Amino acid sequence: MAFYAVDGIDGSGKSTVARIIRDALEAEGRDAVIAEHPNPDGRIGRICAWLLRSENGLARPIIPFLFVSDLLTSLIRMRCASSHDDYIFVRYTMSVCYLPDIVSRPLRYLLRTFLPRPDMAVFVDVPVDVALERIESRDAPRETFENAGDLTSARERMLRMAEEEGWIVLDNDTEQSASAALSSILG
């Protein structure tokens, strides 16, 4: 089984990139599944998603821990109960980058130490103004971290993390640029 991680700030196009990867794998005859996080199929994921849409400021420090719990549930499901050839996680460890450095750095270290490394890790990068345009065009309420300040600081941390951990950085200003770049990456 191959394991892929697709991460980036909100509005970067993570789900689109994950679908492109899945379609390329399925074209090769592989059975690929996408696991979105927070996972809408699990109780923890649904609670996390609800808190992300709430306007309760107290939810901000709780969300990352619920997110990690949701992620662990998906990893267990992937390792123990999967008959798929490939797993593609939309959001993996980079979500801790929405937290201040004093919290995100130790959490990143713990996650890097204890969680499995993906066979391919893709950081989907877009400028914050592009991400905000995409977020505004959705027919959904904004989430807690979907504002210029949080997106800017998270993007800076994610870019650092991508460089430190050897993630593929994919410029996704347009869907065509992502498709072309992924085609060359996936061969």
C-alpha positions as CSV (number, residue, x, y, z in Angstrom):
1,M,0.0,0.0,0.0
2,A,1.3,3.5,-0.9
3,F,0.5,6.4,1.4
4,Y,0.2,10.0,0.1
5,A,-0.3,13.2,2.1
6,V,-1.7,16.4,0.5
7,D,-1.5,19.4,2.7
8,G,-1.7,23.2,2.5
9,I,-3.6,26.2,3.8
10,D,-7.4,26.3,3.5
11,G,-8.4,27.2,0.0
12,S,-5.2,26.0,-1.6
13,G,-6.8,23.2,-3.6
14,K,-5.8,20.1,-1.5
15,S,-9.0,18.2,-2.4
16,T,-8.5,18.9,-6.1
17,V,-4.9,17.8,-6.0
18,A,-5.9,14.6,-4.1
19,R,-8.5,13.8,-6.8
20,I,-5.9,14.3,-9.5
21,I,-3.5,11.9,-7.7
22,R,-6.3,9.4,-7.2
23,D,-7.4,9.5,-10.8
24,A,-3.8,9.0,-12.0
25,L,-3.4,6.0,-9.7
26,E,-6.8,4.5,-10.8
27,A,-5.7,5.0,-14.4
28,E,-2.9,2.6,-13.6
29,G,-5.4,0.0,-12.2
30,R,-4.8,0.8,-8.6
31,D,-7.6,1.1,-5.9
32,A,-7.0,4.5,-4.3
33,V,-9.1,6.1,-1.6
34,I,-9.1,9.7,-0.3
35,A,-9.4,10.3,3.4
36,E,-10.4,13.9,4.1
37,H,-9.6,15.5,7.5
38,P,-11.5,16.4,9.5
39,N,-13.2,13.1,8.5
40,P,-16.9,13.6,8.0
41,D,-17.5,9.9,8.5
42,G,-16.2,9.8,12.1
43,R,-17.6,11.3,15.3
44,I,-14.3,13.1,16.2
45,G,-14.0,14.5,12.7
46,R,-17.6,15.8,12.8
47,I,-17.0,17.4,16.2
48,C,-13.8,19.0,14.9
49,A,-15.5,20.3,11.8
50,W,-18.4,21.7,13.9
51,L,-15.8,23.5,16.2
52,L,-14.0,24.9,13.1
53,R,-17.3,26.6,12.1
54,S,-18.2,27.8,15.6
55,E,-17.4,31.3,16.7
56,N,-16.3,30.2,20.2
57,G,-12.8,31.4,20.8
58,L,-12.3,28.7,23.3
59,A,-12.5,26.1,20.5
60,R,-9.2,27.2,18.9
61,P,-6.8,25.4,21.3
62,I,-9.1,22.3,21.3
63,I,-9.3,21.9,17.5
64,P,-5.7,20.7,16.9
65,F,-6.0,17.9,19.5
66,L,-9.3,16.7,18.0
67,F,-7.8,16.9,14.6
68,V,-4.8,14.7,15.6
69,S,-7.3,12.2,17.2
70,D,-9.2,12.2,13.9
71,L,-6.0,11.7,12.0
72,L,-4.9,8.8,14.3
73,T,-8.3,7.1,13.7
74,S,-7.8,7.3,9.9
75,L,-4.2,5.9,10.2
76,I,-5.5,3.0,12.3
77,R,-8.2,2.3,9.7
78,M,-5.7,2.6,6.9
79,R,-3.2,0.2,8.6
80,C,-5.6,-2.4,10.0
81,A,-8.8,-2.5,7.9
82,S,-7.9,-1.4,4.4
83,S,-8.0,-3.4,1.3
84,H,-7.1,-0.4,-0.9
85,D,-3.8,-0.2,-2.8
86,D,-3.3,3.5,-2.0
87,Y,-4.4,5.9,0.6
88,I,-4.4,9.7,0.0
89,F,-4.8,11.9,3.1
90,V,-6.1,15.4,2.6
91,R,-4.6,17.3,5.5
92,Y,-1.9,15.4,7.5
93,T,0.6,16.9,9.9
94,M,0.7,20.5,8.6
95,S,-2.5,21.5,10.2
96,V,-0.6,22.1,13.5
97,C,1.0,25.1,11.7
98,Y,-2.2,27.1,12.4
99,L,-1.0,27.2,16.0
100,P,1.7,29.6,17.3
101,D,5.3,28.4,16.9
102,I,5.6,27.8,20.6
103,V,3.0,25.1,20.3
104,S,3.3,24.0,16.6
105,R,7.1,23.2,16.8
106,P,6.9,20.6,19.5
107,L,3.7,19.1,18.0
108,R,5.4,18.9,14.6
109,Y,8.3,17.1,16.2
110,L,6.0,14.6,18.0
111,L,4.0,14.0,14.8
112,R,7.2,13.6,12.7
113,T,8.6,11.2,15.3
114,F,5.5,9.0,15.9
115,L,3.4,9.1,12.7
116,P,4.3,7.2,9.6
117,R,6.0,9.1,6.8
118,P,4.0,9.2,3.6
119,D,5.5,7.7,0.5
120,M,4.8,11.1,-1.2
121,A,4.0,14.3,0.7
122,V,2.7,17.2,-1.3
123,F,2.4,20.8,0.0
124,V,-0.1,22.7,-2.1
125,D,0.9,26.3,-2.1
126,V,-1.1,29.4,-3.1
127,P,-0.8,33.0,-2.1
128,V,-3.1,34.0,0.7
129,D,-5.2,36.3,-1.4
130,V,-5.9,33.4,-3.9
131,A,-6.9,31.1,-1.0
132,L,-9.2,33.8,0.4
133,E,-10.9,34.2,-3.0
134,R,-11.5,30.5,-3.2
135,I,-12.8,30.4,0.4
136,E,-15.2,33.3,-0.4
137,S,-16.5,31.5,-3.5
138,R,-17.6,28.4,-1.5
139,D,-21.2,28.0,-0.4
140,A,-20.2,27.4,3.2
141,P,-19.5,29.5,6.3
142,R,-15.9,30.4,7.0
143,E,-14.0,28.3,9.5
144,T,-12.1,29.6,12.5
145,F,-8.7,29.9,10.9
146,E,-9.9,31.2,7.5
147,N,-8.7,34.8,7.7
148,A,-5.8,36.6,6.3
149,G,-3.8,36.7,9.5
150,D,-4.1,32.9,10.4
151,L,-3.6,31.9,6.7
152,T,-0.5,34.0,6.3
153,S,1.2,32.8,9.5
154,A,0.2,29.1,8.8
155,R,1.5,29.3,5.2
156,E,4.9,30.6,6.4
157,R,5.1,27.8,8.9
158,M,4.0,25.2,6.4
159,L,6.6,26.4,3.8
160,R,9.3,26.0,6.5
161,M,8.0,22.6,7.4
162,A,7.8,21.5,3.8
163,E,11.4,22.5,3.3
164,E,12.6,20.9,6.6
165,E,10.8,17.6,5.9
166,G,11.3,17.3,2.1
167,W,7.7,17.8,1.0
168,I,7.1,18.4,-2.7
169,V,5.9,22.0,-3.0
170,L,3.2,22.4,-5.7
171,D,2.4,25.9,-6.9
172,N,-1.4,25.8,-7.3
173,D,-2.3,29.3,-8.5
174,T,-4.4,27.7,-11.2
175,E,-5.8,24.2,-11.6
176,Q,-3.9,23.8,-14.8
177,S,-0.6,24.5,-13.0
178,A,-1.3,21.8,-10.5
179,S,-2.3,19.2,-13.1
180,A,0.8,19.9,-15.2
181,A,3.1,19.7,-12.1
182,L,1.5,16.5,-10.8
183,S,1.7,14.9,-14.2
184,S,5.5,15.3,-14.2
185,I,5.7,14.2,-10.5
186,L,3.6,11.1,-11.0
187,G,5.2,10.2,-14.3
